[in-house]
Amino acid sequence: MQENSDKEDALTFFEIDMKFHRAIVQSSGNAPLIETHRLYNARLFRARFVSSRMHVSRENTLAQHQKITDALLSRNKPQAAIELRAHLETAFTNIASTMDEDSPA
């Protein structure tokens, strides 16, 4: 996927990204977390979609996803926490910059 990420249209990339996030949350088996994640995603849908259109961040997103996957598969909880936190911080930054771009001048 990483090699082809620049070729994917924004909607396809976004759908794959959302599937990745849902798969991690679903695999937790934690019903309250799953529901909370669903609610947050519904509220942030537009901002996340607009943010995902930034091709420049795709390579970084996929690299972060790989680090998260590697940490989870190796059951390295401290590393998984570090990678998840870094990914969330990037998401916050991307969404904030998207909102800044959408704001009227």
URNOR-V453228 format. One record per pair of residues at least 4 apart in sequence whose ideal C-beta (glycine too) atoms are under 7 Angstrom apart, sorted by the first residue. I is the first residue (numbers start at 1). J is the second residue. D is the distance in Angstrom with one decimal. If there is no record, write none. Layout:
I|J|D / I|J|D
This chain:
1|5|6.2 / 1|16|6.9 / 1|62|6.5 / 2|62|4.5 / 4|8|6.4 / 5|13|6.6 / 5|58|4.4 / 5|59|6.6 / 5|62|5.7 / 6|55|6.0 / 6|58|6.7 / 8|12|4.6 / 8|13|4.4 / 10|14|6.1 / 10|52|6.3 / 10|53|4.4 / 11|15|6.3 / 12|16|6.5 / 13|17|6.2 / 13|52|5.9 / 13|58|6.5 / 14|18|6.3 / 14|49|5.3 / 14|52|4.3 / 15|19|6.4 / 16|20|6.6 / 17|21|6.8 / 17|52|5.9 / 17|61|6.7 / 18|22|6.1 / 19|23|6.1 / 20|24|6.8 / 20|65|5.7 / 21|25|6.4 / 22|26|5.7 / 23|27|6.2 / 25|33|6.1 / 25|34|5.5 / 25|37|4.5 / 26|34|6.2 / 28|33|5.6 / 30|34|6.3 / 31|35|6.3 / 32|36|6.1 / 33|37|6.1 / 34|38|6.5 / 35|39|6.4 / 36|40|6.3 / 37|41|6.2 / 38|42|6.5 / 39|43|6.6 / 40|44|5.9 / 41|45|6.4 / 44|48|5.1 / 44|95|6.9 / 45|49|6.2 / 46|50|6.3 / 47|51|6.1 / 47|95|4.6 / 47|98|5.6 / 47|99|6.4 / 48|52|6.2 / 48|95|6.7 / 50|98|4.7 / 51|94|4.2 / 51|95|5.3 / 51|98|4.6 / 54|94|6.8 / 57|61|5.6 / 57|94|6.0 / 58|62|6.3 / 59|63|6.3 / 60|64|6.3 / 60|90|6.8 / 61|65|6.4 / 62|66|6.5 / 63|67|6.6 / 64|68|6.3 / 64|83|6.7 / 64|86|6.5 / 64|87|4.5 / 64|90|6.6 / 65|69|6.2 / 66|70|6.2 / 67|71|6.4 / 67|83|4.5 / 68|72|6.2 / 68|80|6.6 / 68|83|4.6 / 68|84|6.0 / 68|87|6.2 / 69|73|6.0 / 70|74|6.2 / 71|76|4.8 / 71|79|4.1 / 71|80|3.8 / 71|83|5.2 / 72|80|5.4 / 76|80|6.0 / 77|81|6.3 / 78|82|6.6 / 79|83|6.2 / 80|84|6.0 / 81|85|6.2 / 82|86|6.4 / 83|87|6.3 / 84|88|6.3 / 85|89|6.4 / 86|90|6.5 / 87|91|6.4 / 88|92|6.4 / 89|93|6.5 / 90|94|6.2 / 91|95|6.1 / 92|96|6.1 / 93|97|6.4 / 94|98|6.3 / 95|99|6.4 / 96|100|6.4 / 97|101|6.5 / 98|102|6.5 / 99|103|6.6
